[in-house]
Amino acid sequence: MTHEREFAFVKTAACRDARVDNCPEVAINIPGVVALRDSDQPDTIVTMTAAQWTDLTAAVKAGEYDLSA
């Protein structure tokens, strides 16, 4: 089930600066669904459950996806 038209995407505060482009956007306004998209490709939307989002953000915070390594 797709809710594309219902997603209310937001950017992080750092990406709200007009000089910054190509930012990730997140929508959490649909209960149980987290939607992600790239501001440069707004038609490509990835969705996941709230539990998957929690797992992803925990892994990011733990450095599992550290690209500088």
ChimeraX commands (.cxc) that place a marker at each C-alpha (Angstrom):
marker #1 position 0.00,0.00,0.00 radius 0.5
marker #1 position 1.46,3.33,-1.05 radius 0.5
marker #1 position 0.74,6.64,0.64 radius 0.5
marker #1 position 2.98,8.78,-1.61 radius 0.5
marker #1 position 0.54,11.67,-1.84 radius 0.5
marker #1 position -0.03,11.65,1.90 radius 0.5
marker #1 position 3.59,11.81,3.03 radius 0.5
marker #1 position 4.63,15.08,4.66 radius 0.5
marker #1 position 8.38,15.12,4.07 radius 0.5
marker #1 position 10.70,17.29,6.15 radius 0.5
marker #1 position 14.42,18.06,5.98 radius 0.5
marker #1 position 16.87,18.39,8.83 radius 0.5
marker #1 position 17.54,21.91,10.05 radius 0.5
marker #1 position 20.94,21.96,8.27 radius 0.5
marker #1 position 19.24,21.22,4.96 radius 0.5
marker #1 position 16.71,24.03,5.25 radius 0.5
marker #1 position 19.46,26.47,4.27 radius 0.5
marker #1 position 18.90,27.48,0.63 radius 0.5
marker #1 position 22.64,27.02,-0.06 radius 0.5
marker #1 position 22.40,23.31,0.80 radius 0.5
marker #1 position 20.89,20.95,-1.71 radius 0.5
marker #1 position 20.48,17.21,-2.20 radius 0.5
marker #1 position 19.25,16.42,1.30 radius 0.5
marker #1 position 17.52,13.37,2.68 radius 0.5
marker #1 position 13.90,13.94,3.60 radius 0.5
marker #1 position 11.87,11.92,6.08 radius 0.5
marker #1 position 8.12,11.58,6.58 radius 0.5
marker #1 position 6.69,10.10,9.77 radius 0.5
marker #1 position 3.12,11.36,9.52 radius 0.5
marker #1 position 1.64,7.97,8.49 radius 0.5
marker #1 position 1.31,5.78,11.62 radius 0.5
marker #1 position 3.72,2.84,11.55 radius 0.5
marker #1 position 5.44,3.96,8.34 radius 0.5
marker #1 position 8.65,5.92,7.85 radius 0.5
marker #1 position 9.29,7.21,4.34 radius 0.5
marker #1 position 12.63,8.43,2.99 radius 0.5
marker #1 position 13.55,10.24,-0.19 radius 0.5
marker #1 position 16.35,12.30,-1.68 radius 0.5
marker #1 position 15.41,15.90,-2.39 radius 0.5
marker #1 position 17.02,15.57,-5.85 radius 0.5
marker #1 position 14.90,12.49,-6.66 radius 0.5
marker #1 position 11.58,13.12,-4.89 radius 0.5
marker #1 position 9.71,10.49,-6.92 radius 0.5
marker #1 position 11.84,7.68,-5.47 radius 0.5
marker #1 position 10.48,6.86,-2.02 radius 0.5
marker #1 position 11.69,4.13,0.31 radius 0.5
marker #1 position 9.39,3.06,3.11 radius 0.5
marker #1 position 10.00,1.01,6.23 radius 0.5
marker #1 position 8.29,0.18,9.47 radius 0.5
marker #1 position 8.90,2.23,12.59 radius 0.5
marker #1 position 10.83,-0.73,14.06 radius 0.5
marker #1 position 13.08,-0.91,10.98 radius 0.5
marker #1 position 13.69,2.86,11.26 radius 0.5
marker #1 position 14.68,2.42,14.90 radius 0.5
marker #1 position 17.11,-0.36,13.93 radius 0.5
marker #1 position 18.57,1.73,11.10 radius 0.5
marker #1 position 19.10,4.85,13.18 radius 0.5
marker #1 position 20.67,2.80,16.00 radius 0.5
marker #1 position 23.09,1.24,13.49 radius 0.5
marker #1 position 23.99,4.67,12.08 radius 0.5
marker #1 position 24.56,6.07,15.56 radius 0.5
marker #1 position 26.74,3.05,16.41 radius 0.5
marker #1 position 28.96,3.76,13.39 radius 0.5
marker #1 position 27.99,0.67,11.39 radius 0.5
marker #1 position 27.68,2.80,8.25 radius 0.5
marker #1 position 30.66,5.04,8.85 radius 0.5
marker #1 position 31.90,5.97,5.36 radius 0.5
marker #1 position 35.03,7.64,6.69 radius 0.5
marker #1 position 36.50,4.32,7.86 radius 0.5
marker link #1:1,2 radius 0.2
marker link #1:2,3 radius 0.2
marker link #1:3,4 radius 0.2
marker link #1:4,5 radius 0.2
marker link #1:5,6 radius 0.2
marker link #1:6,7 radius 0.2
marker link #1:7,8 radius 0.2
marker link #1:8,9 radius 0.2
marker link #1:9,10 radius 0.2
marker link #1:10,11 radius 0.2
marker link #1:11,12 radius 0.2
marker link #1:12,13 radius 0.2
marker link #1:13,14 radius 0.2
marker link #1:14,15 radius 0.2
marker link #1:15,16 radius 0.2
marker link #1:16,17 radius 0.2
marker link #1:17,18 radius 0.2
marker link #1:18,19 radius 0.2
marker link #1:19,20 radius 0.2
marker link #1:20,21 radius 0.2
marker link #1:21,22 radius 0.2
marker link #1:22,23 radius 0.2
marker link #1:23,24 radius 0.2
marker link #1:24,25 radius 0.2
marker link #1:25,26 radius 0.2
marker link #1:26,27 radius 0.2
marker link #1:27,28 radius 0.2
marker link #1:28,29 radius 0.2
marker link #1:29,30 radius 0.2
marker link #1:30,31 radius 0.2
marker link #1:31,32 radius 0.2
marker link #1:32,33 radius 0.2
marker link #1:33,34 radius 0.2
marker link #1:34,35 radius 0.2
marker link #1:35,36 radius 0.2
marker link #1:36,37 radius 0.2
marker link #1:37,38 radius 0.2
marker link #1:38,39 radius 0.2
marker link #1:39,40 radius 0.2
marker link #1:40,41 radius 0.2
marker link #1:41,42 radius 0.2
marker link #1:42,43 radius 0.2
marker link #1:43,44 radius 0.2
marker link #1:44,45 radius 0.2
marker link #1:45,46 radius 0.2
marker link #1:46,47 radius 0.2
marker link #1:47,48 radius 0.2
marker link #1:48,49 radius 0.2
marker link #1:49,50 radius 0.2
marker link #1:50,51 radius 0.2
marker link #1:51,52 radius 0.2
marker link #1:52,53 radius 0.2
marker link #1:53,54 radius 0.2
marker link #1:54,55 radius 0.2
marker link #1:55,56 radius 0.2
marker link #1:56,57 radius 0.2
marker link #1:57,58 radius 0.2
marker link #1:58,59 radius 0.2
marker link #1:59,60 radius 0.2
marker link #1:60,61 radius 0.2
marker link #1:61,62 radius 0.2
marker link #1:62,63 radius 0.2
marker link #1:63,64 radius 0.2
marker link #1:64,65 radius 0.2
marker link #1:65,66 radius 0.2
marker link #1:66,67 radius 0.2
marker link #1:67,68 radius 0.2
marker link #1:68,69 radius 0.2
view
